[in-house]
Amino acid sequence: MRIRATVAVASGALALSALAVPAAQADGGRSWTPDLGMTTPQQAPAKERMAARALTANGDLKITKAVVNGGKPIVVGTTAPKKVSVVVTATDDSGIADVATALWIGSDIEADDSFGFSQNEKKASCKAVNATTSTCTLTVTVDPGWLINSDATTWKVAVAALSKDGQEVDNTAFAKTKLQRLSKLTVNAAPEPVKKGKTLTVTGKLSRANWETGTYKGYAGQSVKLQFRKKTSKTYTTVKTLKTSNTGTLKTTVKASVDGYWRYTFAGTSTTPAVTAAGDFVDVK
């Protein structure tokens, strides 16, 4: 069991902290302090700013788009933090001064069960599309050291925008993104070489990141395709489909006929991305 040390992490406009508790515990063992506040060039009245909360528009100020990681799921392994981009488009008649963002899960961003990651930068990098609209880029780093396995799900994207005349608008669930556990797949066809017509045994293993132990564990009960490509071909064809064992292993037999490459391929699930093993060449005598 991995224990999370007491630590405070400050990044950009948001703060993230956690308590020293076993990683296997529920989200109650983690805490963070969401804050989409930004330094305004001309602060609007507090009443006006609060009325804009959880909206996508405030007067002429509008958030029109937010894309995380280029629209692809965020796939995280066991040790390396994953930095992803968050690109926000906003518009206002005075122009856009800044945007802010955070990725989070939970019933409400300020509820006890919420947890998330903030932007890395203190200020977004904004590029004006025209006099009123800007596309602004930030990054968020997802660290597997803070994750539990149930975090492989849909996350909310909180976005705030600030106009040059001091208006502010934020929406704590403006968009969504998906977090997945990195998968690995191996294959080995034996014996090599093999006589034509003899039995070839193809083994392998499907595993995925276990964020609570910091290791890769077998992914049980998953459908995996065995595919073959002739040495003279560029195309793989599916030979059969089998399921992984309770430890994620794969084993099947085929008859050797011609030289070629054998591989396993996994289509993926909502929590785990697709993965394909590199082809294993077998010389048939």
N, C-alpha and C positions, 0 to 999 in steps of 0.2 A: 504494500500500500504506500503510495506516495503522499507525503505531507507537504502542504503549501506553507512556506515560511511567511512570517508577517512582513509585509512590504507595502510601500506606497509608490504608485506609479503616476506621475503627472505628465500629461501630453496635451499640448495645445490648450484649448479652452475647457477641456474636460479632465476630470481626475478619476483614477481607478485605484481602488485599494481592496485588500483581501485579508481575511483572518487566517490564523494557523489552524487549519482543520483538515481531516482526511479528504483526499480528492474524491472519494466515493460518496461523500455526503451530498445532499441536495443543494440547490442554489442558496439555501439559507447560510451556507458556509462561505459565501462570497458576497462582497458588497462593492458598490461603486457609486460615484457621485456625478451624475449627469449634469452638464451645464453647457447649454448652447449659446451662452453669452458672447458678445463680440464688442470690441471697442469701437464706438461709433464716432464719426467725425462731427455729428450734430445730433445729439441724443433727442429722440422723440419723447413726449410725455410718458411717464410710467404706465398710466391708465391705458394709453393707446397701445403700448408694447404688449401689455398683458392680454388685451383683447385679441391680439393677433395670434396668440399661442394656439397651436394645433390647427392652424389654417394654412392654406397654400397661397393665400393672397391677402394683402392689406392695402386697400386703395389701389394705387397704380403698381405697387410692388407685388410681384408674383413669382413663385417657384414653379417652373414648368417641366423640369426633367431632372432625374438623378439616376445615374448608372454606376453600379458597383462592379469592379473587376471586369469591365468590358461586357457585362451582361452574363458572364459565366459563373458557375458555382465557385465558391472559395474552398479549395481542397487543401487540407492541413495534415501534415505528418505528425510524428511524435516529438520532434525536438526543434526543428527549424521554424522560427516565426515566419508568417506569411504576410508580406506587405501588399495591399491591394489599393487600387485607385478608386476614388469616388469623384465622379464628374457631375457637377451641378450646373444647370442652366437656370438663370433668373433674369427678370426684366423689371425695370422701373423707369419712369420718365426722366428721373435725375441720373440714372445709371446705377450700377452695382458696385458697392464698396468692398463687400466681403461675403463669404458664406462659411458655414460650419456644419459638421456632421458627426454622427456616431452610429455604430452598429450595435444592436442590443436585442435581447430576448426577455420575455416576461409578460405579465398581464398589463402592466403600465410601466412607463419608463422610470417613475419614481416609487414604484411598489417595492416591497421587501424581496419579492421573487425575481426582480429584474437584475440583469447582468450585461455588461457590454464592454466595447472597446472604443476609445475616442480617437480623434484625428491626431496625427503626429505633428502637424504644423501649427504655428501660432496664427498664421494668416494664410488664406487660400491664394493660389496663383490664378489670377483671373485674366482672361483674354476677351476683349470687347468684340462682339459680333457686329454691333452697330452702336449708335449713341445710347440706346436704352437697354440692350441685352448683352449679357456676358456669360461665358462658359468658364466655370471655375473648377480647379482641380485640387484635391486634397488626397492624402493617403491615410490608411488605417492599418495598423499591424495587429494581426490575430496571433496571439502567442499560445501554443498548445499547452504550455505549463499551467494555464489558467482554465483549461477546458475540462469538462466531463463528457462522457460519451453521449449523453442525451442532448448535448448541444448541437449534434448533427441534425439540424432541422432548419426551418425557415426563420431568418432573423429580420427584424425591422430596421429600416434606415431612417434615422432622424436627420432632418435637414433644416437649417436656418439660413436666412438671407438678410442682408443689410443694404439698404439703399444709400446713395451718397447724400441724400437729404435727411438721413437719420431714422427712417422708418425701418422696422424690423418685423419679420414674420418667421415663424417656425412651425414645423409639423413633425411630431415625434414618430410618426409612422407613414412618412410620405411614400416610401417604396419598400421593396422586399429584396432579400438576397438569400441564397442557400449556402449553408456550411456543410462540408462533407469530410469524411474520414478517408485519408489517402489509402489506396488499395495497391497490393502487389500480387503478381501471379507468376509462377515458375512452371517450367516444363522440362522433362527429360525423357527422351525416347531411347530405349536400350533393348538388345545389345547394339553396339555400333562397331564395325559394320554388321550386317545381318544377311543371311542367305535368302534369296527370293522364295516366297511362299512360307517362310518361317514366321513364328509369332514375335511381334514387337510389343513391348510393354511401355506404355506412356504414363508417366507419373507427373505429379505437380502439386502445387499448393496455392490456395487463394487466402490471402491474409489482409488485414486492414489495421489502421492505427487504433490503438487503445489508449486514449488520452489519459485515462486514470492510472495506468501502469507505466506509460512511456515506452511501450513495446508494440510489436505487431502480433496480433492474435489471429488464428484461423477463423475464416468466415464460413460458418456451417450452413448446410442445407441450401446452397445456392446453385442455380443452373449454370453450367459452364459448357461451352462448345469445344469439341476437339476438331481442329481443322488441318488440312493437308494441302501443300502446294508442290507440284512436280518441279524438279530442278529446272526444267525447260519452260516453266510457266511463271507468270507474275501474279496469278490469282489464286487465293485460297478458297477451298470449298469445305463445307461442314460435313464431317464424317459421322459424328454422333453427338448427342447431348447427354451429359451426366451431371449428377449432383455431388457437391462437396460433402465429405464426411463430417462428423461432429467436431473434428479438429481442423477442418478446412482442406484436407488432402484430397487428391484425385488419383485414380488408378484405373486403367482400362487396357485392353489388348486389341491389336489389329493384325492383319496379315501384311507382311512386307511384300510390295510388288515392284515399285520403281524408286529410284533415288528421289529424295525430296525433303521438304521441311515440315515438321510437325509443331503445332502450337495449340495452346488453350486460349480462349477469349471469353471475357465476362462482360455482359451488357450493362452492369451497374444497377444500383437501386437508388432510392431517394436520399439515402444517407451515405452512399458509397459510390464513387465514380467508376465508370467502365475502365477496364484494363485488359491488355493483350500481351501475352508473353512473347518474347522474341523467338522466332522459329528455330527449332533444333534439327540440324541436318543429319540425315541417315543415309549412308551409302549401302545400297542393296547390291549384293554380289550375284 
